[in-house]
Amino acid sequence: MSIQTITRVEYHCADAVQTAAEFQAGYGFRRAAEQPAARPGVRTVDLRQGGIRLRLDSSERADHPVARYVERHGEGVAVLALGCTDPGAALERAERHGAAVLDRAGGLIAGFGDTALRFVPLPEPAERTGGELLEALDHVAVCVPAGQLADAVRFCEAALGLHRIFGEYIEVGEQAMDSGVVQSASGEVTFTLIEPDTSRRAGQIDTFLAQHDGPGVQHLAFRTADIATAVRTARSNGVGFLSTPGTYYDGLAERLGGTAIPVGTLRELDVLVDQDHGGQLFQIFARSTHPRRTFFLELIERQGAGTFGTANIKALYEAVERQRAATAAV
């Protein structure tokens, strides 16, 4: 009955066709060979790349749940479909541990605010076509209100059977946030849960919760085997990425002793690097193009690292904070 993978991300948006075109042009997604059956009042486009599956939904009917989601939250992740060895048993466990069942027949439970979780059978192994830049959904970052992080972690452990693998309290100037990372036994489902420290000056997590109108998914991280090529390709396709101060790279050799990707390449591309006991990881955030700036994407390459480097978390937070400050100044 255990959760093995995230089989699909269901993203609600204003125009599924336009949003699909942006994912295709910027990141190399393609339409799935078989598109979902038509549903009254909904336009749906299924995209895929590597093991990543995106379902984009839009509706022009103001009273439709998809339109109501977009009206309240802006575009965003409305459902995470979790592939299970036994979806029925997974639903039973979740309900036994207090999860609210939204649609029993559809295996749907309340997750994080209006981001629901759907238990589904394991999919067939993905067929790879070659030449794909993105391999899998590495992790999902979820913002929760202050004081709710511990409860969110407990929910993931008890109701979903995930395990806490990492946690970090991060201070950036007068701001701070706390985080906990939970993961499935398979290693293929990872939620990074984040709450603001409201005793400190308000920052990006507070802004997300206000602009999104409650908890939800802040970003999706797509894993790649070659982040340098992925970033160069995406940039050539018009994707913008957050910049990193040059001073960050000046101390890398002293801090890490050496990097699998040359420091000059990392500096050129604004890619961050850190390491844990297993190896190194490389990360970069795309600039948010969301009207409310409440959702964005991340690219990550893992060379042995299984968790998240402390220095990277702080550096990524600072990068988003610079964009938030620049946007506020316009």
Secondary structure, DSSP 8 states (H G I E B T S, - for coil): --EEEEEEEEEE-S-HHHHHHHHHHHH--EE-SS----BTTBEEEEEEETTEEEEEEE-S-TTSHHHHHHHHH-SEEEEEEEEES-HHHHHHHHHHTT--EEETTTTEEEEETTEEEEEEE--------S--S--EEEEEEEE--TT-HHHHHHHHHHTT--EEEEEEEEEETTEEEEEEEEE-TTS--EEEEEEE-TTS---HHHHHHHHHTSSEEEEEEEE-S-HHHHHHHHHHTT--B----HHHHHTHHHHHS--SS-HHHHHHHT-EEEEETTEEEEEEEB---STTS--EEEEEEEEB--S--HHHHHHHHHHHHHHHHHHHH-
